[in-house]
Amino acid sequence: MAIALIPARLKSSRLQNKPLIKIGGLPMIVRVLRRTLKSKKFKKVIVCADDIKILNVLKKYNHSGVLTSKSHRNGTERIAEIAKKIKSKLIVDVQCDSVFVNHKNLEKLLDFHKKNMHFDIVIPHINFEKTKDKSAVKMVTNNKNEITYMSREDIPFSYKNAKNVMKKHLDYISFKRDALLKFVKLKPSPLEMCEEIELLRAIENNFKVGTFKINNDLFSINTKKDLYNAIALLELSK
């Protein structure tokens, strides 16, 4: 069995107190947690919070989480603090802005990684055609489903303005536990700092990073525009 860990911090650079913002009447962190709990393939699902305010909100909705250090630079370091204390071959990092995450897609991620354990890390993707969206990380892969590069720019570049179908990095990631603990001990890498894409560090340090296609996945909340679109979408679905 695998473990799902949901990192949550209040001081987001683009949306303050993001885990606690209500969408469709529920705080984002509660919405993501409940969607993840629908999967029966996780031994545990744990919210890894940086502030007691998050735990207090979870308690109001009959959920719980664990308090982690405020000193972590990112969500991967936050989940690694908890992963050190848990025995599990696979750790799935579910970002707390993935408010529309489908538990069936989380199960597809687990199934793919279990069948492809030569990968240290697996990042699923969707086909993506929107251009000049720097909040979306795009990936280049080879014929072995290995990710060779990631960028906020539109890659591969469409030289002759042909229709360009890119591969967008999704916000739930499967790690081998040992690979996760090794990864967080490494210093930020040059390409990681240039692109501000944390998992480029794994590629630069020769981790095996794989991917596979997800056919149906809605957007995550990265910007105020995403937030407004999510609220509107949930209003329409009522």
C-alpha positions as CSV (number, residue, x, y, z in Angstrom):
1,M,0.0,0.0,0.0
2,A,1.0,3.6,-0.6
3,I,0.7,6.8,1.5
4,A,-0.7,10.1,0.2
5,L,0.7,13.2,1.7
6,I,-0.9,16.7,1.1
7,P,1.5,19.6,1.9
8,A,-0.2,22.8,2.9
9,R,1.3,26.2,3.8
10,L,-0.4,29.5,4.5
11,K,2.2,31.9,2.9
12,S,1.7,31.2,-0.8
13,S,3.5,33.8,-3.0
14,R,0.5,34.2,-5.2
15,L,-2.6,33.5,-3.0
16,Q,-2.2,34.2,0.7
17,N,-3.8,31.6,3.0
18,K,-4.5,29.5,-0.1
19,P,-5.4,26.2,1.7
20,L,-8.1,28.0,3.7
21,I,-9.8,29.8,0.7
22,K,-13.3,28.5,0.3
23,I,-14.4,27.2,-3.1
24,G,-18.0,25.9,-3.3
25,G,-18.4,26.3,0.4
26,L,-15.4,24.2,1.4
27,P,-11.8,25.3,2.2
28,M,-9.4,24.1,-0.5
29,I,-7.5,21.8,1.8
30,V,-10.7,20.0,2.9
31,R,-11.9,19.6,-0.7
32,V,-8.5,18.1,-1.8
33,L,-8.4,15.8,1.3
34,R,-11.9,14.5,0.7
35,R,-11.2,13.8,-2.9
36,T,-8.0,12.0,-2.1
37,L,-9.7,9.9,0.6
38,K,-12.1,8.5,-2.0
39,S,-9.3,6.3,-3.2
40,K,-9.1,2.9,-1.4
41,K,-5.5,2.3,-2.5
42,F,-3.9,4.5,0.1
43,K,-3.0,3.1,3.5
44,K,-3.0,6.6,4.9
45,V,-3.8,10.1,3.7
46,I,-2.2,12.8,5.8
47,V,-2.3,16.6,5.5
48,C,1.2,18.1,6.3
49,A,0.5,21.6,7.5
50,D,2.9,24.4,8.4
51,D,0.4,26.3,10.7
52,I,-2.0,25.3,13.4
53,K,-4.7,27.4,11.7
54,I,-4.9,24.7,9.0
55,L,-5.3,21.9,11.6
56,N,-8.0,23.9,13.3
57,V,-9.9,24.3,10.1
58,L,-9.6,20.6,9.4
59,K,-10.9,19.8,12.8
60,K,-14.1,21.9,12.1
61,Y,-14.8,19.5,9.2
62,N,-14.0,16.4,11.3
63,H,-10.6,15.8,9.7
64,S,-7.0,16.0,11.1
65,G,-3.5,16.5,10.0
66,V,0.1,16.9,11.3
67,L,2.1,20.0,12.1
68,T,5.4,20.3,10.3
69,S,8.3,22.7,10.5
70,K,7.9,26.2,9.1
71,S,11.4,26.2,7.8
72,H,10.7,24.0,4.8
73,R,11.3,25.7,1.4
74,N,8.7,23.7,-0.5
75,G,6.0,21.0,-0.3
76,T,8.5,18.2,-1.1
77,E,10.6,19.0,2.0
78,R,7.4,19.2,4.0
79,I,6.2,15.7,3.0
80,A,9.7,14.3,3.4
81,E,9.6,15.2,7.1
82,I,6.6,12.9,7.5
83,A,7.8,10.3,5.1
84,K,10.9,9.7,7.3
85,K,8.5,8.4,10.0
86,I,6.4,6.1,7.8
87,K,7.3,2.8,6.1
88,S,5.9,2.8,2.6
89,K,7.5,2.0,-0.8
90,L,5.6,4.8,-2.6
91,I,4.7,8.3,-1.4
92,V,2.2,10.3,-3.4
93,D,2.4,14.0,-3.1
94,V,-1.0,15.6,-3.8
95,Q,-0.8,19.4,-4.0
96,C,-3.3,21.3,-1.9
97,D,-4.4,23.4,-4.9
98,S,-5.6,20.3,-6.8
99,V,-9.2,21.0,-5.8
100,F,-10.6,19.0,-8.7
101,V,-8.3,16.0,-8.3
102,N,-9.9,12.7,-9.4
103,H,-9.2,9.8,-7.1
104,K,-9.3,7.5,-10.1
105,N,-6.4,9.4,-11.6
106,L,-4.5,9.0,-8.3
107,E,-5.1,5.3,-8.6
108,K,-3.8,5.3,-12.2
109,L,-0.7,7.0,-11.0
110,L,-0.1,4.3,-8.3
111,D,-0.8,1.5,-10.8
112,F,1.6,3.0,-13.3
113,H,4.4,3.4,-10.8
114,K,3.9,-0.1,-9.3
115,K,4.3,-1.5,-12.8
116,N,7.3,0.8,-13.6
117,M,9.4,0.7,-10.4
118,H,12.6,1.5,-12.4
119,F,11.3,5.1,-12.1
120,D,12.3,7.0,-9.0
121,I,9.6,9.6,-9.6
122,V,6.5,9.6,-11.7
123,I,4.7,12.8,-12.8
124,P,1.5,12.3,-14.9
125,H,0.7,14.7,-17.7
126,I,-2.2,15.9,-19.9
127,N,-2.0,17.2,-23.4
128,F,-2.0,21.0,-23.4
129,E,-2.4,23.6,-26.1
130,K,-2.6,26.9,-24.3
131,T,0.4,29.0,-25.1
132,K,2.4,31.5,-23.0
133,D,1.0,30.1,-19.7
134,K,4.0,30.3,-17.3
135,S,2.0,28.9,-14.4
136,A,1.9,25.6,-16.3
137,V,5.0,23.5,-16.4
138,K,5.5,21.7,-19.7
139,M,7.6,18.5,-20.2
140,V,9.6,17.0,-23.0
141,T,9.9,13.2,-23.0
142,N,11.6,10.4,-24.9
143,N,10.2,7.1,-26.2
144,K,10.7,5.4,-22.9
145,N,8.3,7.7,-21.0
146,E,11.3,9.4,-19.4
147,I,11.1,13.1,-18.8
148,T,14.2,14.8,-20.2
149,Y,13.3,18.4,-19.5
150,M,10.7,20.7,-18.0
151,S,10.0,24.4,-18.6
152,R,7.5,27.2,-18.0
153,E,8.1,28.2,-21.6
154,D,6.2,26.4,-24.4
155,I,8.2,23.3,-25.2
156,P,8.7,21.8,-27.7
157,F,8.9,25.1,-29.6
158,S,6.7,25.2,-32.7
159,Y,9.2,26.6,-35.2
160,K,6.8,26.9,-38.2
161,N,3.7,27.9,-36.1
162,A,2.3,24.4,-36.4
163,K,-0.3,23.3,-33.9
164,N,1.8,22.4,-30.8
165,V,0.4,19.8,-28.4
166,M,2.5,20.0,-25.2
167,K,2.6,17.8,-22.1
168,K,1.5,19.6,-18.9
169,H,2.9,18.6,-15.5
170,L,0.1,17.6,-13.2
171,D,0.1,18.4,-9.5
172,Y,0.2,14.9,-8.0
173,I,3.5,13.0,-8.0
174,S,4.6,9.6,-7.0
175,F,7.9,9.1,-5.3
176,K,9.8,6.0,-4.2
177,R,10.2,6.8,-0.5
178,D,14.0,6.3,-0.7
179,A,14.2,8.6,-3.7
180,L,12.2,11.3,-1.9
181,L,14.5,11.2,1.1
182,K,17.5,11.4,-1.1
183,F,16.1,14.2,-3.2
184,V,15.5,16.6,-0.4
185,K,19.1,16.3,0.8
186,L,20.4,17.7,-2.5
187,K,21.1,21.3,-3.0
188,P,18.9,23.3,-5.5
189,S,20.3,22.8,-8.9
190,P,21.1,25.4,-11.6
191,L,18.2,24.6,-13.9
192,E,15.8,24.3,-11.0
193,M,16.7,27.8,-9.9
194,C,16.6,29.2,-13.4
195,E,13.1,27.8,-14.3
196,E,11.8,27.7,-10.7
197,I,10.8,24.1,-11.2
198,E,11.8,22.0,-8.3
199,L,11.9,18.6,-9.9
200,L,14.5,19.7,-12.5
201,R,16.8,18.9,-9.6
202,A,15.9,15.3,-9.9
203,I,16.7,15.2,-13.7
204,E,20.0,17.1,-13.1
205,N,21.0,14.5,-10.5
206,N,20.2,11.5,-12.7
207,F,17.0,10.3,-11.0
208,K,14.8,8.3,-13.3
209,V,11.7,10.5,-13.8
210,G,8.8,9.0,-15.7
211,T,5.4,10.1,-17.0
212,F,2.2,8.8,-18.5
213,K,-0.8,10.5,-20.0
214,I,-4.0,11.3,-18.1
215,N,-7.0,11.9,-20.3
216,N,-9.2,14.0,-18.1
217,D,-8.0,16.4,-15.4
218,L,-9.2,19.8,-14.5
219,F,-6.9,22.8,-13.6
220,S,-5.3,23.5,-10.2
221,I,-5.5,26.8,-8.4
222,N,-2.3,28.7,-9.1
223,T,-3.5,32.2,-9.7
224,K,-6.5,34.5,-8.9
225,K,-7.8,33.8,-12.3
226,D,-7.8,30.0,-11.6
227,L,-9.6,30.7,-8.3
228,Y,-12.4,32.7,-10.1
229,N,-12.7,30.0,-12.8
230,A,-13.0,27.3,-10.1
231,I,-15.7,29.2,-8.2
232,A,-17.6,29.8,-11.4
233,L,-17.3,26.1,-12.5
234,L,-18.6,24.9,-9.2
235,E,-21.5,27.4,-9.3
236,L,-22.5,26.1,-12.7
237,S,-22.4,22.5,-11.5
238,K,-24.9,23.1,-8.7
